[in-house]
């Protein structure tokens, strides 16, 4: 074993020396491959981090959300619907929710007005999100007015600004008292926007959704896992758009790298002929060239992946963020949590490292099995 390790070390030393004699060519290939890995890894890391953030946020959402449908549109939950759902076996907790959208012509953006279920807010006061604070120049104890859809003006006092750490889900959020909410949107008493359900056994979620559809034909149960799949599909679609737009450049880089790898220069052929003439066997020549190609591609992979990591998690992925994140007026400012998927990393490694290494070995093998004298004369 020690002898084998020593042999590989000698082959690596010679491969590095051989690569150093062709610095311009190898540095060019290194730059091309590092750039290719950087682009692919940036898109994959950013999409994976967004999916991870969405999963973490939705993990605290209700297992089932029930909406009432009228003529194919989302309508208010009427009185009595909560009690009917409460008699359904398997439902641990039910709660009517109040929320709605409001368009602010001042900043030309939509806000999400909501009545919180885990805290109380005094009448005439609101709690606002960080992005709304920035856009409207708000602070605690400031006053702000909103005109409802009937044209009436409602004045509120900012009781609190939500913390920056929650901006991913609270950027455009306005929390208010239930009485203020009903007065602003003219919600009738006893009506709700939708119903959030907590299920005793998460494995029975689909069965409960089927029972709800049978009990309330005009309702639409929305499962948390369905929402997660929808977000995953959106992120995959956006990732595909970016990769499609970059497809031409990626293909050009790949062709260039393959062309450089699959052809041997006259100096390389002469070198292989000399090695064969002084006693190297074909296997040793192939191993040496394998290490030369592997060191180049693995080095380029590490450089490109580290650069992509810094680009995504330290510089906000400025090159691809607008496409992958989407667009909004009140867009949240947040720091992505680094997330790594072993399968994604292995796939990227395989499709960037192995093709080049294989392309190197084929022409080397052809030269190595040829008579040394003929190789040196070619």
N, C-alpha and C positions, 0 to 999 in steps of 0.2 A: 504493500500500500504506500509506504514511504517513497519507494522507488517511482511509483506511478505519479505521485504528487510532485516529486522533484522533476520528473520528465515534463509534466504539464507546465510547471513554473518556467522551465527553460524554453519551452515552446512559446509561452506568453511573453517572455523577455525578448525573444527573437521577433515575435509578431509586432511588439511595440516598436522595436528598432526598425523593422521593415516599413511600418506605417509612417514612422518619422521621416523616412527618406522621400515620402510623397506627401508632404505636409499640405500643399495647396489643395490637392484633390481630396484628401481625407477631411480637411477642415471644411471644405465646401459641402461634402456629404454630411458631416456632423451638423452643420448649420441648417441644412435642408431638413434633416430628420428631426432635429430638435424643434424647428418651427412647426413641422407637421404634428408632432406629439403635443406641442403647446396648444395649438388650435383645437385639436380633438379633445384633449384633457380639460381645457378650459370650459368647453361646452358641457362635457359630461359631469365635471365637478359642480358646476353652477346649477345644472338641472337637478342633480342628485341632492344638493344642499337645499334647493327650493322644495323638492318633494319631501325631504326630511322635516323642514320647518312646517309644511302644511300638515304632515302627519302628526307632529307634536301639538299643533294648535287644535286640530280636529279631534285629538284623543280626549279632550275635555268637553266635547260637544255631546248633545243628547244622542242616545242610540237610535231613536226614531223621532222624526218631526212630522206632525200631521197637518196637512193643509186642506182647506175646503175648496172644491172646484165648482165653479158655476160657468157654464158655456165655455169650458176649456180654459178658464182664467182663474187665478188665485183670488179667493174672496174671503171675507171675514168669517171667523168662527162664531156661530150663533150661540145664544144661551142654551144650556142643556146638553151640549155636545161633550163637554168635559165629564159630566156625570155618566153619560153612556159609555164613554171609554173607561171610566173608573171601574165599571163592572166586568171588564175584560180580564180574564185570568192571565197572570204572568206580568201584568203591568204593575211595577213597584211604586212609581210616583208619576203624577201627571201635573202639568203646569201650563196655564195659558200665558202666552208671551205677547208683548206689545212692542212693535217696532215698525218703522217706515222710513222712506227716503224723502229728502227735502232738497230741492235745487236752490242754491244760493246764487242769485244773479251778480252779486258783488265779486265773487272769485270765480264764477262760472263753474261750479263744482257741486256734486251731490254730497250731502251729509246723511249719515244714518242716525236717526232719532230712535232712542230705545229707552224703555223703562227697565232698570236693573232688577234682578230677582234676588240678589245677594246683599243689597244695601238699600238704605232709605235716603232720599234726597228731599230737602225742604221745598215746599211749594214756592215757585218763582225763582228757583235756583237751578243751575245746570252744571254738569261736569263735562269738560270737552277734551278731545284727543290732542296729542302734540302737534300734528300737522295743521289742525284747525287753529291752534294757538299761534303758529308761525304765520299762517296766511292772513289771519284777521288781526294780528298784533294784540292778542288777548293776554290777560294775566289774572291771577286770582283777585276776586272782588271787583273786576271790571263789569260793566254792563254791556249787553248786546241785544239787539232786537231782530226778530224774524217776522216776516209777513206771511200769514197762512194762505191757503189756497182760496179762501173767501175774501182775501184782501185786508183782513184785520191784522193790526200790528200787535205782537206779543213781546214784552220786554222781560229779560232774564238777567240774573246776576251769576257770574262765573264763581261757583263755590270751590272748584278745584280743577287742576289740569292733570290729566292722567300721566303717569311716569313714562319716560322715554323708552324704558325696557319693554313696554306693552305696545309700542307703536305699530308693530306688524298687524295687530288686530284692532287697534283703537285710533288709527290716524285720523279718520273722519267721523269719529263717534261723538254723539251728543247724548248724554244720559240725563233724564229728567224725571220729575215726579209723575205718577200715574194720572193724577187729576189734570196736570198741565198738558200731558200728552193727549188725553181724550179731548180736552178743549181745543188744542191746536189742530188736530186732525179730524175733529168732529166725530169721534168714535162713539157709538151708542154704548150705554152701560151694559156690562155683561158680555160684550163682544171682544174677541181677541184676534190678533194677526194669525197666529198658528198655535199649536200645542206641542210642547216638548215632553217626551215620554222617557222614563227610566225603566229598563227591563230587568227583572230579577235574575234571569239566566240569559246571558248574551248569546248563547247557542240557539235560543228560541226566538231570536229577533225576527227572522224571516217568517216563522209561523205566526207570530203576533201581527206582523204586517199583513199577512194573508187574512187573518181574522178581522183586522180593522177594515180591510177592503170589503169584506163580506158584510160586516156590521154597519158600515157607513159607506154606501156606494158612491156618494158624492165627495169622498175624501181621497187624498193622495198621500200615502205614507212614504217618507223619504228616509232611507237607512243611512247611517253614518258611513258604512262601507261603500255604499253607492257614491256618496259625495267624495270619498277618498279616490275611488276609481275615476271619477270625473276629473279631479285635479290631476291625477296621474296622466290621463289621456291628454289634457291640455298641455302639460309640461313636455310630454313626448312629442306632441305635434309641433310645439315651438322649437324643440331641439332639432326635429327633422327639418324645419324651415331653415334654421341656421346652417346645418350641415349641407343642405341642398344648395344654398347660396354659395357656400365655400367649396362645393364639390369640384368645380372646375380647377380651382387652385390646388386642392388636395390631389386631384388626379394628375395634374402637371408635375407636382413635386414627386409623386410616386413613380411616374414614368421616368423622370430624370434620375432618381435614385436607382431604379431597376436597371436603366441603361448603363449607369456608371458601374454597377455591381456585376452585371452579367458579361462584361467585356474586360479582357486582360490587355494591358499595354504591352509593348515589345519588351520593356524593362522587366515587367513582372514575369513574362514567359521566360526570359533569359535567366532570371533569378531561380525560377522553378527548375529549369534545365540544369543549372549549376548545382543546386541542392541534390538533384537526383544523381548527378555525376559523381559527387563526393560521398555518396552512400545513404542519403535519405531515402526511405521507402515512401510509397504513395500515401500510406496511412498517416505518416508524420507530416507530409506536406499538407494533406487535407486538415489535420488537426491544427497546424499552425495558421492556415488561412481561416479556419473556423474561428479561432480565438481572435484573429485580427478583425473579422467582421463582427463577431459578438461584442468585443470591447467597444467598437465604434457605435453599434446600434444601442447597446445597453447604456453607454455613456450619454448618447443623444436622448434616449428615453428618460434618463434621470434628470438631465438638464431641462428638457421640455416639460416634464411633469412638475418639477419643483417650481419652474417659472409659472406654470399654469396655477399651481397652488397659491403662490404669492399674488398672482393677478386676480384670482377669485376671492380669496379670503383676507387679503390685506389692502387691495386696491379697488375693491368693489366690482370687479369684472366689467370695467368700463367699455370694453370692446363689444360685448354681447349682452350686457344687462338690459338695454332698452327693448330688445326683441324678446328675450326670455322672460322678463318680468311683466311685460305688458305696459300699458300706458294709463295714466290717470293724472288729474290735476293735483289732487292731494295725495301724492304717492308717499308711502311711509319710508322713513330712513331707518334701516335696521342692519345689523351685522350678522352675516350668515354663520351658523355653527358648522365647522368642518365636519364633513361626513364622507366616509370612504366605503365603497362597496367592492368586496373582493372579486366578484364575478366581472364587474365593469373594468376593474384594474387589470385583471388577467386577460380579458378580451382585448383591451387596448394594447397590452404588452405583446400578445400573440400576433396581432395584425400589423404591428409596426416593426417588431424585431425579427420574427421568423422569416418573413418573405425575403428580406435583404440577405440574411444569413444563408438561406437556401440558394439565392441567386449567385452568391459568391462561390459556393462550392462546386456548382456544375462546370463552369469553364476551368476552374482549377483542376478538377478531376480529369477533364479531357487533356489538359496540358501535362498532368502528372503521369498519365499512362502512355504518353507518347515517348518515343526514343529521345533521350536527353540531347543527343547531337542534333537531331532534327528540330527540337524546340529551340536550341540556342541559335541555329542558323535562320530560323523564321523571323 
